[in-house]
Amino acid sequence: MEQKEIETFRKSLIELRRRLTSSVSRMQNDAFDKDGRGGKELSDIPLEHLADRASDTFNSDLLIEIIENNEAEIIDIDRALDEIDEGTYGKCERCDARISTERLKALPFARVCIECKRREDGG
C-alpha cells in the first residue's frame, strides 16, 4: 500500500474516532440524565406509569448497548492507527494476506480479509 493511501486511511480513522467519541459522550450524558439517578424507586411510581418505566428501561438498555458497540469500534480504530504506525496496517489477522483496499474503504478498521470474514460468518 502506498504511503499516500495509508495517510488517507489514517485521516479517515482519526475523523471516525472523533465522531464516535463525540457520539458516545453525548449518549452517555443522555443515559445519565434519563437513567433514574436520584429518581424514584419503581415501587414509588404509580401503576399507570409502569409501562412507561419499562419502555424507558428498554430504551436505556438499548442506548447502553449502542455505547458499548461504539466503544468497541473506537478500540478497533486505535488498534488500526497503531498498525499504521507499526507498518502492519491492512494485514489480515487470520491468514496474513493483504486486506483489499475496497474492504478498508468500507471498514477502515477491518481486522480480517473478506475471505476470512466469510469463513468466520459461516458463508
N, CA, C and O atoms as a GROMACS GRO file, in nm:
protein
  492
    1MET      N    1   0.085  -0.117   0.000
    1MET     CA    2   0.000   0.000   0.000
    1MET      C    3   0.090   0.124   0.000
    1MET      O    4   0.190   0.129   0.072
    2GLU      N    5   0.054   0.222  -0.082
    2GLU     CA    6   0.135   0.343  -0.092
    2GLU      C    7   0.115   0.432   0.031
    2GLU      O    8   0.010   0.430   0.096
    3GLN      N    9   0.219   0.511   0.061
    3GLN     CA   10   0.215   0.598   0.179
    3GLN      C   11   0.099   0.697   0.172
    3GLN      O   12   0.036   0.726   0.273
    4LYS      N   13   0.070   0.750   0.053
    4LYS     CA   14  -0.039   0.846   0.037
    4LYS      C   15  -0.173   0.781   0.073
    4LYS      O   16  -0.258   0.843   0.136
    5GLU      N   17  -0.191   0.657   0.031
    5GLU     CA   18  -0.313   0.583   0.062
    5GLU      C   19  -0.323   0.555   0.212
    5GLU      O   20  -0.431   0.566   0.271
    6ILE      N   21  -0.213   0.520   0.273
    6ILE     CA   22  -0.211   0.495   0.417
    6ILE      C   23  -0.247   0.622   0.494
    6ILE      O   24  -0.322   0.616   0.591
    7GLU      N   25  -0.195   0.736   0.451
    7GLU     CA   26  -0.226   0.863   0.518
    7GLU      C   27  -0.375   0.898   0.501
    7GLU      O   28  -0.435   0.956   0.592
    8THR      N   29  -0.432   0.863   0.388
    8THR     CA   30  -0.576   0.884   0.368
    8THR      C   31  -0.654   0.800   0.467
    8THR      O   32  -0.751   0.848   0.526
    9PHE      N   33  -0.614   0.676   0.486
    9PHE     CA   34  -0.680   0.589   0.584
    9PHE      C   35  -0.660   0.643   0.726
    9PHE      O   36  -0.752   0.640   0.807
   10ARG      N   37  -0.541   0.692   0.756
   10ARG     CA   38  -0.515   0.749   0.889
   10ARG      C   39  -0.611   0.864   0.916
   10ARG      O   40  -0.673   0.870   1.023
   11LYS      N   41  -0.624   0.956   0.821
   11LYS     CA   42  -0.714   1.070   0.839
   11LYS      C   43  -0.858   1.023   0.856
   11LYS      O   44  -0.932   1.075   0.939
   12SER      N   45  -0.897   0.925   0.778
   12SER     CA   46  -1.033   0.871   0.787
   12SER      C   47  -1.058   0.808   0.924
   12SER      O   48  -1.163   0.828   0.984
   13LEU      N   49  -0.961   0.732   0.972
   13LEU     CA   50  -0.973   0.668   1.104
   13LEU      C   51  -0.978   0.772   1.216
   13LEU      O   52  -1.057   0.758   1.310
   14ILE      N   53  -0.897   0.875   1.207
   14ILE     CA   54  -0.896   0.979   1.310
   14ILE      C   55  -1.030   1.052   1.312
   14ILE      O   56  -1.084   1.079   1.419
   15GLU      N   57  -1.084   1.084   1.195
   15GLU     CA   58  -1.214   1.152   1.188
   15GLU      C   59  -1.325   1.062   1.241
   15GLU      O   60  -1.413   1.108   1.314
   16LEU      N   61  -1.323   0.935   1.204
   16LEU     CA   62  -1.423   0.840   1.252
   16LEU      C   63  -1.414   0.828   1.404
   16LEU      O   64  -1.517   0.822   1.472
   17ARG      N   65  -1.294   0.823   1.457
   17ARG     CA   66  -1.275   0.815   1.602
   17ARG      C   67  -1.330   0.938   1.672
   17ARG      O   68  -1.395   0.928   1.776
   18ARG      N   69  -1.305   1.054   1.613
   18ARG     CA   70  -1.355   1.179   1.670
   18ARG      C   71  -1.508   1.178   1.675
   18ARG      O   72  -1.567   1.214   1.777
   19ARG      N   73  -1.572   1.138   1.565
   19ARG     CA   74  -1.718   1.134   1.561
   19ARG      C   75  -1.775   1.034   1.659
   19ARG      O   76  -1.873   1.063   1.729
   20LEU      N   77  -1.716   0.915   1.666
   20LEU     CA   78  -1.766   0.813   1.759
   20LEU      C   79  -1.748   0.857   1.904
   20LEU      O   80  -1.837   0.837   1.987
   21THR      N   81  -1.633   0.916   1.935
   21THR     CA   82  -1.608   0.962   2.071
   21THR      C   83  -1.709   1.069   2.111
   21THR      O   84  -1.761   1.068   2.222
   22SER      N   85  -1.736   1.160   2.021
   22SER     CA   86  -1.836   1.264   2.047
   22SER      C   87  -1.974   1.203   2.066
   22SER      O   88  -2.048   1.243   2.157
   23SER      N   89  -2.008   1.109   1.982
   23SER     CA   90  -2.138   1.042   1.990
   23SER      C   91  -2.152   0.966   2.122
   23SER      O   92  -2.256   0.974   2.188
   24VAL      N   93  -2.049   0.893   2.160
   24VAL     CA   94  -2.052   0.818   2.286
   24VAL      C   95  -2.069   0.914   2.404
   24VAL      O   96  -2.146   0.887   2.496
   25SER      N   97  -1.998   1.024   2.400
   25SER     CA   98  -2.007   1.122   2.508
   25SER      C   99  -2.150   1.176   2.520
   25SER      O  100  -2.204   1.187   2.630
   26ARG      N  101  -2.211   1.211   2.406
   26ARG     CA  102  -2.349   1.260   2.408
   26ARG      C  103  -2.445   1.154   2.460
   26ARG      O  104  -2.532   1.184   2.542
   27MET      N  105  -2.429   1.031   2.413
   27MET     CA  106  -2.518   0.924   2.456
   27MET      C  107  -2.501   0.895   2.606
   27MET      O  108  -2.599   0.869   2.675
   28GLN      N  109  -2.378   0.900   2.655
   28GLN     CA  110  -2.356   0.877   2.798
   28GLN      C  111  -2.423   0.987   2.880
   28GLN      O  112  -2.480   0.960   2.985
   29ASN      N  113  -2.414   1.109   2.832
   29ASN     CA  114  -2.481   1.219   2.903
   29ASN      C  115  -2.632   1.200   2.902
   29ASN      O  116  -2.698   1.222   3.003
   30ASP      N  117  -2.687   1.158   2.788
   30ASP     CA  118  -2.830   1.130   2.779
   30ASP      C  119  -2.870   1.017   2.874
   30ASP      O  120  -2.970   1.027   2.944
   31ALA      N  121  -2.790   0.911   2.874
   31ALA     CA  122  -2.821   0.797   2.962
   31ALA      C  123  -2.814   0.839   3.108
   31ALA      O  124  -2.897   0.796   3.189
   32PHE      N  125  -2.717   0.921   3.142
   32PHE     CA  126  -2.703   0.967   3.280
   32PHE      C  127  -2.823   1.053   3.320
   32PHE      O  128  -2.873   1.042   3.433
   33ASP      N  129  -2.870   1.137   3.228
   33ASP     CA  130  -2.984   1.224   3.257
   33ASP      C  131  -3.114   1.146   3.272
   33ASP      O  132  -3.203   1.188   3.346
   34LYS      N  133  -3.125   1.032   3.202
   34LYS     CA  134  -3.252   0.960   3.198
   34LYS      C  135  -3.253   0.829   3.274
   34LYS      O  136  -3.355   0.760   3.276
   35ASP      N  137  -3.144   0.792   3.336
   35ASP     CA  138  -3.138   0.658   3.393
   35ASP      C  139  -3.194   0.647   3.534
   35ASP      O  140  -3.186   0.540   3.596
   36GLY      N  141  -3.249   0.753   3.585
   36GLY     CA  142  -3.313   0.744   3.715
   36GLY      C  143  -3.221   0.775   3.831
   36GLY      O  144  -3.261   0.758   3.946
   37ARG      N  145  -3.100   0.821   3.806
   37ARG     CA  146  -3.013   0.857   3.916
   37ARG      C  147  -3.082   0.969   3.994
   37ARG      O  148  -3.112   1.075   3.939
   38GLY      N  149  -3.105   0.946   4.120
   38GLY     CA  150  -3.175   1.044   4.201
   38GLY      C  151  -3.324   1.044   4.176
   38GLY      O  152  -3.397   1.128   4.228
   39GLY      N  153  -3.369   0.951   4.095
   39GLY     CA  154  -3.511   0.943   4.061
   39GLY      C  155  -3.585   0.856   4.159
   39GLY      O  156  -3.535   0.823   4.267
   40LYS      N  157  -3.705   0.820   4.120
   40LYS     CA  158  -3.792   0.743   4.209
   40LYS      C  159  -3.763   0.594   4.198
   40LYS      O  160  -3.718   0.544   4.095
   41GLU      N  161  -3.790   0.525   4.305
   41GLU     CA  162  -3.785   0.380   4.306
   41GLU      C  163  -3.907   0.328   4.230
   41GLU      O  164  -4.010   0.395   4.224
   42LEU      N  165  -3.896   0.209   4.174
   42LEU     CA  166  -4.007   0.151   4.099
   42LEU      C  167  -4.133   0.142   4.183
   42LEU      O  168  -4.243   0.161   4.132
   43SER      N  169  -4.119   0.114   4.311
   43SER     CA  170  -4.236   0.100   4.397
   43SER      C  171  -4.304   0.235   4.424
   43SER      O  172  -4.419   0.238   4.467
   44ASP      N  173  -4.233   0.347   4.398
   44ASP     CA  174  -4.290   0.479   4.418
   44ASP      C  175  -4.368   0.530   4.297
   44ASP      O  176  -4.435   0.633   4.305
   45ILE      N  177  -4.359   0.459   4.185
   45ILE     CA  178  -4.422   0.503   4.062
   45ILE      C  179  -4.566   0.452   4.059
   45ILE      O  180  -4.590   0.334   4.081
   46PRO      N  181  -4.661   0.540   4.031
   46PRO     CA  182  -4.800   0.493   4.020
   46PRO      C  183  -4.811   0.384   3.914
   46PRO      O  184  -4.737   0.384   3.816
   47LEU      N  185  -4.905   0.293   3.935
   47LEU     CA  186  -4.920   0.176   3.849
   47LEU      C  187  -4.937   0.213   3.702
   47LEU      O  188  -4.883   0.143   3.616
   48GLU      N  189  -5.009   0.319   3.671
   48GLU     CA  190  -5.032   0.354   3.531
   48GLU      C  191  -4.904   0.395   3.459
   48GLU      O  192  -4.902   0.404   3.336
   49HIS      N  193  -4.797   0.420   3.534
   49HIS     CA  194  -4.672   0.463   3.473
   49HIS      C  195  -4.569   0.350   3.462
   49HIS      O  196  -4.458   0.373   3.412
   50LEU      N  197  -4.602   0.232   3.505
   50LEU     CA  198  -4.507   0.120   3.498
   50LEU      C  199  -4.471   0.086   3.353
   50LEU      O  200  -4.356   0.054   3.324
   51ALA      N  201  -4.568   0.092   3.262
   51ALA     CA  202  -4.539   0.064   3.121
   51ALA      C  203  -4.443   0.169   3.064
   51ALA      O  204  -4.353   0.136   2.987
   52ASP      N  205  -4.462   0.293   3.103
   52ASP     CA  206  -4.370   0.398   3.060
   52ASP      C  207  -4.230   0.372   3.114
   52ASP      O  208  -4.130   0.390   3.045
   53ARG      N  209  -4.224   0.330   3.239
   53ARG     CA  210  -4.096   0.300   3.302
   53ARG      C  211  -4.027   0.183   3.230
   53ARG      O  212  -3.906   0.186   3.210
   54ALA      N  213  -4.105   0.080   3.193
   54ALA     CA  214  -4.048  -0.034   3.121
   54ALA      C  215  -3.994   0.010   2.986
   54ALA      O  216  -3.888  -0.035   2.943
   55SER      N  217  -4.067   0.097   2.920
   55SER     CA  218  -4.021   0.149   2.791
   55SER      C  219  -3.893   0.230   2.808
   55SER      O  220  -3.800   0.217   2.728
   56ASP      N  221  -3.887   0.312   2.911
   56ASP     CA  222  -3.766   0.389   2.939
   56ASP      C  223  -3.647   0.298   2.969
   56ASP      O  224  -3.536   0.323   2.924
   57THR      N  225  -3.673   0.192   3.044
   57THR     CA  226  -3.567   0.096   3.077
   57THR      C  227  -3.516   0.028   2.951
   57THR      O  228  -3.396   0.012   2.932
   58PHE      N  229  -3.609  -0.013   2.864
   58PHE     CA  230  -3.569  -0.074   2.737
   58PHE      C  231  -3.483   0.022   2.656
   58PHE      O  232  -3.379  -0.017   2.603
   59ASN      N  233  -3.527   0.147   2.646
   59ASN     CA  234  -3.451   0.247   2.571
   59ASN      C  235  -3.314   0.270   2.632
   59ASN      O  236  -3.215   0.285   2.560
   60SER      N  237  -3.306   0.272   2.764
   60SER     CA  238  -3.176   0.289   2.831
   60SER      C  239  -3.084   0.170   2.803
   60SER      O  240  -2.965   0.188   2.778
   61ASP      N  241  -3.140   0.050   2.808
   61ASP     CA  242  -3.060  -0.070   2.779
   61ASP      C  243  -3.009  -0.068   2.635
   61ASP      O  244  -2.894  -0.104   2.609
   62LEU      N  245  -3.094  -0.025   2.543
   62LEU     CA  246  -3.054  -0.016   2.403
   62LEU      C  247  -2.944   0.088   2.386
   62LEU      O  248  -2.847   0.066   2.313
   63LEU      N  249  -2.959   0.202   2.452
   63LEU     CA  250  -2.858   0.306   2.446
   63LEU      C  251  -2.724   0.256   2.499
   63LEU      O  252  -2.619   0.286   2.441
   64ILE      N  253  -2.727   0.183   2.608
   64ILE     CA  254  -2.604   0.127   2.665
   64ILE      C  255  -2.538   0.031   2.567
   64ILE      O  256  -2.416   0.030   2.552
   65GLU      N  257  -2.618  -0.051   2.500
   65GLU     CA  258  -2.563  -0.145   2.401
   65GLU      C  259  -2.498  -0.069   2.285
   65GLU      O  260  -2.391  -0.108   2.238
   66ILE      N  261  -2.561   0.036   2.239
   66ILE     CA  262  -2.504   0.117   2.130
   66ILE      C  263  -2.373   0.181   2.176
   66ILE      O  264  -2.276   0.183   2.101
   67ILE      N  265  -2.370   0.232   2.298
   67ILE     CA  266  -2.248   0.291   2.352
   67ILE      C  267  -2.136   0.187   2.357
   67ILE      O  268  -2.023   0.215   2.317
   68GLU      N  269  -2.167   0.067   2.405
   68GLU     CA  270  -2.066  -0.039   2.412
   68GLU      C  271  -2.014  -0.075   2.274
   68GLU      O  272  -1.894  -0.096   2.257
   69ASN      N  273  -2.102  -0.083   2.174
   69ASN     CA  274  -2.059  -0.113   2.037
   69ASN      C  275  -1.968  -0.003   1.983
   69ASN      O  276  -1.867  -0.030   1.920
   70ASN      N  277  -2.006   0.123   2.008
   70ASN     CA  278  -1.923   0.233   1.962
   70ASN      C  279  -1.787   0.234   2.031
   70ASN      O  280  -1.685   0.263   1.969
   71GLU      N  281  -1.785   0.202   2.161
   71GLU     CA  282  -1.658   0.196   2.233
   71GLU      C  283  -1.570   0.084   2.178
   71GLU      O  284  -1.448   0.099   2.171
   72ALA      N  285  -1.630  -0.028   2.140
   72ALA     CA  286  -1.554  -0.138   2.079
   72ALA      C  287  -1.495  -0.094   1.945
   72ALA      O  288  -1.382  -0.130   1.912
   73GLU      N  289  -1.572  -0.017   1.868
   73GLU     CA  290  -1.521   0.034   1.741
   73GLU      C  291  -1.406   0.131   1.764
   73GLU      O  292  -1.309   0.132   1.688
   74ILE      N  293  -1.415   0.213   1.868
   74ILE     CA  294  -1.305   0.305   1.900
   74ILE      C  295  -1.178   0.227   1.932
   74ILE      O  296  -1.068   0.266   1.891
   75ILE      N  297  -1.192   0.118   2.005
   75ILE     CA  298  -1.076   0.032   2.035
   75ILE      C  299  -1.017  -0.024   1.905
   75ILE      O  300  -0.895  -0.028   1.888
   76ASP      N  301  -1.104  -0.068   1.814
   76ASP     CA  302  -1.056  -0.121   1.685
   76ASP      C  303  -0.988  -0.012   1.603
   76ASP      O  304  -0.888  -0.037   1.536
   77ILE      N  305  -1.041   0.109   1.610
   77ILE     CA  306  -0.979   0.221   1.538
   77ILE      C  307  -0.841   0.250   1.596
   77ILE      O  308  -0.745   0.270   1.521
   78ASP      N  309  -0.830   0.252   1.728
   78ASP     CA  310  -0.700   0.274   1.792
   78ASP      C  311  -0.600   0.166   1.751
   78ASP      O  312  -0.483   0.195   1.727
   79ARG      N  313  -0.648   0.041   1.744
   79ARG     CA  314  -0.561  -0.068   1.701
   79ARG      C  315  -0.515  -0.044   1.557
   79ARG      O  316  -0.397  -0.064   1.526
   80ALA      N  317  -0.607  -0.003   1.470
   80ALA     CA  318  -0.572   0.022   1.330
   80ALA      C  319  -0.470   0.137   1.320
   80ALA      O  320  -0.376   0.130   1.240
   81LEU      N  321  -0.488   0.242   1.400
   81LEU     CA  322  -0.392   0.352   1.399
   81LEU      C  323  -0.255   0.306   1.448
   81LEU      O  324  -0.152   0.350   1.395
   82ASP      N  325  -0.252   0.220   1.548
   82ASP     CA  326  -0.125   0.162   1.594
   82ASP      C  327  -0.059   0.081   1.482
   82ASP      O  328   0.063   0.088   1.464
   83GLU      N  329  -0.140   0.006   1.409
   83GLU     CA  330  -0.085  -0.075   1.298
   83GLU      C  331  -0.028   0.014   1.189
   83GLU      O  332   0.073  -0.020   1.127
   84ILE      N  333  -0.092   0.128   1.164
   84ILE     CA  334  -0.036   0.222   1.066
   84ILE      C  335   0.102   0.267   1.114
   84ILE      O  336   0.198   0.268   1.035
   85ASP      N  337   0.114   0.302   1.242
   85ASP     CA  338   0.243   0.346   1.297
   85ASP      C  339   0.347   0.236   1.290
   85ASP      O  340   0.466   0.263   1.270
   86GLU      N  341   0.304   0.111   1.308
   86GLU     CA  342   0.396  -0.003   1.307
   86GLU      C  343   0.426  -0.054   1.166
   86GLU      O  344   0.516  -0.136   1.147
   87GLY      N  345   0.351  -0.007   1.067
   87GLY     CA  346   0.371  -0.052   0.929
   87GLY      C  347   0.303  -0.184   0.897
   87GLY      O  348   0.338  -0.248   0.798
   88THR      N  349   0.206  -0.225   0.978
   88THR     CA  350   0.137  -0.353   0.955
   88THR      C  351  -0.010  -0.335   0.919
   88THR      O  352  -0.085  -0.432   0.915
   89TYR      N  353  -0.052  -0.212   0.892
   89TYR     CA  354  -0.192  -0.184   0.862
   89TYR      C  355  -0.235  -0.254   0.733
   89TYR      O  356  -0.162  -0.257   0.634
   90GLY      N  357  -0.354  -0.310   0.737
   90GLY     CA  358  -0.412  -0.374   0.619
   90GLY      C  359  -0.374  -0.520   0.603
   90GLY      O  360  -0.393  -0.578   0.496
   91LYS      N  361  -0.321  -0.579   0.708
   91LYS     CA  362  -0.282  -0.720   0.705
   91LYS      C  363  -0.384  -0.801   0.783
   91LYS      O  364  -0.418  -0.766   0.896
   92CYS      N  365  -0.434  -0.910   0.724
   92CYS     CA  366  -0.535  -0.994   0.787
   92CYS      C  367  -0.476  -1.065   0.909
   92CYS      O  368  -0.367  -1.120   0.904
   93GLU      N  369  -0.552  -1.061   1.019
   93GLU     CA  370  -0.507  -1.126   1.143
   93GLU      C  371  -0.509  -1.278   1.132
   93GLU      O  372  -0.436  -1.346   1.204
   94ARG      N  373  -0.591  -1.332   1.044
   94ARG     CA  374  -0.607  -1.477   1.034
   94ARG      C  375  -0.506  -1.540   0.938
   94ARG      O  376  -0.437  -1.636   0.972
   95CYS      N  377  -0.499  -1.485   0.816
   95CYS     CA  378  -0.419  -1.552   0.713
   95CYS      C  379  -0.297  -1.472   0.668
   95CYS      O  380  -0.222  -1.517   0.582
   96ASP      N  381  -0.277  -1.355   0.726
   96ASP     CA  382  -0.166  -1.265   0.693
   96ASP      C  383  -0.171  -1.209   0.551
   96ASP      O  384  -0.075  -1.145   0.507
   97ALA      N  385  -0.281  -1.231   0.479
   97ALA     CA  386  -0.296  -1.173   0.345
   97ALA      C  387  -0.328  -1.025   0.359
   97ALA      O  388  -0.368  -0.978   0.466
   98ARG      N  389  -0.309  -0.953   0.251
   98ARG     CA  390  -0.342  -0.811   0.250
   98ARG      C  391  -0.494  -0.795   0.240
   98ARG      O  392  -0.558  -0.860   0.157
   99ILE      N  393  -0.550  -0.710   0.325
   99ILE     CA  394  -0.693  -0.679   0.318
   99ILE      C  395  -0.712  -0.584   0.201
   99ILE      O  396  -0.637  -0.488   0.186
  100SER      N  397  -0.812  -0.610   0.118
  100SER     CA  398  -0.831  -0.530  -0.002
  100SER      C  399  -0.861  -0.384   0.032
  100SER      O  400  -0.920  -0.354   0.136
  101THR      N  401  -0.818  -0.295  -0.056
  101THR     CA  402  -0.843  -0.153  -0.039
  101THR      C  403  -0.993  -0.125  -0.032
  101THR      O  404  -1.038  -0.040   0.044
  102GLU      N  405  -1.070  -0.197  -0.112
  102GLU     CA  406  -1.215  -0.178  -0.113
  102GLU      C  407  -1.275  -0.208   0.025
  102GLU      O  408  -1.361  -0.136   0.074
  103ARG      N  409  -1.228  -0.316   0.086
  103ARG     CA  410  -1.277  -0.351   0.220
  103ARG      C  411  -1.235  -0.245   0.322
  103ARG      O  412  -1.314  -0.208   0.408
  104LEU      N  413  -1.113  -0.198   0.313
  104LEU     CA  414  -1.066  -0.096   0.407
  104LEU      C  415  -1.137   0.037   0.386
  104LEU      O  416  -1.157   0.112   0.481
  105LYS      N  417  -1.177   0.066   0.263
  105LYS     CA  418  -1.255   0.188   0.240
  105LYS      C  419  -1.392   0.176   0.306
  105LYS      O  420  -1.443   0.273   0.360
  106ALA      N  421  -1.450   0.057   0.302
  106ALA     CA  422  -1.581   0.034   0.362
  106ALA      C  423  -1.570   0.026   0.515
  106ALA      O  424  -1.658   0.074   0.586
  107LEU      N  425  -1.463  -0.036   0.563
  107LEU     CA  426  -1.444  -0.056   0.707
  107LEU      C  427  -1.295  -0.038   0.737
  107LEU      O  428  -1.220  -0.136   0.741
  108PRO      N  429  -1.251   0.087   0.758
  108PRO     CA  430  -1.107   0.112   0.770
  108PRO      C  431  -1.039   0.046   0.888
  108PRO      O  432  -0.916   0.042   0.894
  109PHE      N  433  -1.116  -0.005   0.982
  109PHE     CA  434  -1.057  -0.075   1.097
  109PHE      C  435  -1.078  -0.226   1.088
  109PHE      O  436  -1.074  -0.296   1.189
  110ALA      N  437  -1.102  -0.276   0.966
  110ALA     CA  438  -1.121  -0.420   0.945
  110ALA      C  439  -0.996  -0.495   0.993
  110ALA      O  440  -0.883  -0.452   0.970
  111ARG      N  441  -1.022  -0.607   1.060
  111ARG     CA  442  -0.911  -0.687   1.114
  111ARG      C  443  -0.879  -0.808   1.028
  111ARG      O  444  -0.769  -0.863   1.035
  112VAL      N  445  -0.976  -0.849   0.946
  112VAL     CA  446  -0.957  -0.968   0.863
  112VAL      C  447  -0.998  -0.939   0.719
  112VAL      O  448  -1.078  -0.850   0.693
  113CYS      N  449  -0.941  -1.015   0.627
  113CYS     CA  450  -0.977  -1.001   0.486
  113CYS      C  451  -1.120  -1.054   0.464
  113CYS      O  452  -1.177  -1.119   0.551
  114ILE      N  453  -1.174  -1.026   0.348
  114ILE     CA  454  -1.312  -1.064   0.320
  114ILE      C  455  -1.330  -1.216   0.319
  114ILE      O  456  -1.434  -1.266   0.362
  115GLU      N  457  -1.232  -1.288   0.271
  115GLU     CA  458  -1.243  -1.435   0.268
  115GLU      C  459  -1.247  -1.494   0.409
  115GLU      O  460  -1.327  -1.583   0.438
  116CYS      N  461  -1.161  -1.444   0.495
  116CYS     CA  462  -1.162  -1.493   0.633
  116CYS      C  463  -1.290  -1.451   0.705
  116CYS      O  464  -1.342  -1.526   0.787
  117LYS      N  465  -1.340  -1.333   0.674
  117LYS     CA  466  -1.465  -1.288   0.735
  117LYS      C  467  -1.581  -1.376   0.689
  117LYS      O  468  -1.668  -1.409   0.769
  118ARG      N  469  -1.582  -1.414   0.563
  118ARG     CA  470  -1.688  -1.504   0.514
  118ARG      C  471  -1.681  -1.640   0.584
  118ARG      O  472  -1.784  -1.696   0.622
  119ARG      N  473  -1.561  -1.691   0.602
  119ARG     CA  474  -1.546  -1.818   0.674
  119ARG      C  475  -1.591  -1.803   0.819
  119ARG      O  476  -1.657  -1.892   0.875
  120GLU      N  477  -1.556  -1.692   0.880
  120GLU     CA  478  -1.593  -1.664   1.018
  120GLU      C  479  -1.745  -1.657   1.034
  120GLU      O  480  -1.801  -1.703   1.134
  121ASP      N  481  -1.812  -1.598   0.934
  121ASP     CA  482  -1.958  -1.583   0.938
  121ASP      C  483  -2.031  -1.709   0.888
  121ASP      O  484  -2.154  -1.714   0.889
  122GLY      N  485  -1.956  -1.807   0.846
  122GLY     CA  486  -2.016  -1.933   0.800
  122GLY      C  487  -2.068  -1.928   0.658
  122GLY      O  488  -2.153  -2.009   0.621
  123GLY      N  489  -2.022  -1.838   0.580
  123GLY     CA  490  -2.073  -1.828   0.443
  123GLY      C  491  -1.965  -1.800   0.348
  123GLY      O  492  -1.990  -1.789   0.228
   0.00000   0.00000   0.00000
